[in-house]
Amino acid sequence: MRQSRKKKKGKFLSAKEGREHGWGIENVKGIVERNQGRMDISYGDGIFTVQVTFGM
């Protein structure tokens, strides 16, 4: 059974349980923004995709 990804205030919520957290995407987003890159996140058909692009 595939879970749908939940969002809160435009951010995906972690599906992890216990003490683990899901801050990794936010850390990557900060790095991308500081380096004038682009990050696209999509979710559909049970597939979560993050695409990061930096200019050369």
DRENVOVO-246658 format. One record per residue (C-alpha): x, y, z; residue number from 1; residue in one letter. Coordinates in steps of 0.2 Angstrom, whole numbers, padded with zeros to 4 digits. Layout:
+-------+-------+-------+------+------+
|    px |    py |    pz | resi | resn |
+-------+-------+-------+------+------+
|     X |     Y |     Z |  NUM |    A |
...
+-------+-------+-------+------+------+
END
This chain:
+-------+-------+-------+------+------+
|    px |    py |    pz | resi | resn |
+-------+-------+-------+------+------+
|  0000 |  0000 |  0000 |    1 |    M |
|  0007 |  0017 | -0005 |    2 |    R |
|  0006 |  0032 |  0007 |    3 |    Q |
|  0002 |  0049 |  0001 |    4 |    S |
|  0015 |  0062 |  0006 |    5 |    R |
|  0008 |  0075 |  0018 |    6 |    K |
|  0012 |  0093 |  0018 |    7 |    K |
|  0011 |  0107 |  0031 |    8 |    K |
|  0014 |  0125 |  0026 |    9 |    K |
|  0020 |  0119 |  0009 |   10 |    G |
|  0033 |  0107 |  0016 |   11 |    K |
|  0033 |  0088 |  0015 |   12 |    F |
|  0031 |  0080 |  0032 |   13 |    L |
|  0042 |  0066 |  0037 |   14 |    S |
|  0035 |  0048 |  0038 |   15 |    A |
|  0048 |  0043 |  0049 |   16 |    K |
|  0044 |  0037 |  0067 |   17 |    E |
|  0053 |  0039 |  0083 |   18 |    G |
|  0067 |  0051 |  0086 |   19 |    R |
|  0072 |  0052 |  0068 |   20 |    E |
|  0067 |  0068 |  0059 |   21 |    H |
|  0066 |  0073 |  0040 |   22 |    G |
|  0076 |  0089 |  0039 |   23 |    W |
|  0087 |  0084 |  0025 |   24 |    G |
|  0077 |  0091 |  0011 |   25 |    I |
|  0076 |  0108 |  0020 |   26 |    E |
|  0095 |  0108 |  0022 |   27 |    N |
|  0097 |  0104 |  0004 |   28 |    V |
|  0085 |  0118 | -0001 |   29 |    K |
|  0096 |  0130 |  0009 |   30 |    G |
|  0112 |  0125 |  0000 |   31 |    I |
|  0103 |  0126 | -0017 |   32 |    V |
|  0096 |  0144 | -0013 |   33 |    E |
|  0113 |  0150 | -0006 |   34 |    R |
|  0121 |  0145 | -0022 |   35 |    N |
|  0108 |  0151 | -0034 |   36 |    Q |
|  0102 |  0134 | -0039 |   37 |    G |
|  0085 |  0127 | -0042 |   38 |    R |
|  0076 |  0113 | -0033 |   39 |    M |
|  0061 |  0104 | -0039 |   40 |    D |
|  0051 |  0092 | -0029 |   41 |    I |
|  0037 |  0081 | -0035 |   42 |    S |
|  0027 |  0066 | -0029 |   43 |    Y |
|  0015 |  0055 | -0039 |   44 |    G |
|  0011 |  0037 | -0041 |   45 |    D |
|  0021 |  0032 | -0026 |   46 |    G |
|  0037 |  0040 | -0032 |   47 |    I |
|  0045 |  0055 | -0023 |   48 |    F |
|  0058 |  0065 | -0034 |   49 |    T |
|  0070 |  0079 | -0030 |   50 |    V |
|  0079 |  0087 | -0044 |   51 |    Q |
|  0093 |  0099 | -0040 |   52 |    V |
|  0101 |  0110 | -0054 |   53 |    T |
|  0116 |  0122 | -0052 |   54 |    F |
|  0122 |  0134 | -0066 |   55 |    G |
|  0139 |  0133 | -0072 |   56 |    M |
+-------+-------+-------+------+------+
END
